[in-house]
Amino acid sequence: MAECPFLKICPIWADFAEVEKMHWLGDYCRGDKFEVCERRKRGLQGLPVTNDLLPDGSSTKA
């Protein structure tokens, strides 16, 4: 299974409950979707990655 190379330095997970965190980690960080993660894509493009940006492009500030 693929794993995002940025997983260990991604700060977003510190404030998530374990159940929520496992959902995102399973789908994006340690799953097949890590290449489409908006946080990863923005970082690779040199664009700012805010702490509220979720892997699917939505925001925690909903």
Helices and strands as residue ranges (DSSP letters): G 7-9, G 11-15, H 18-24, I 25-29, G 34-36, H 38-44
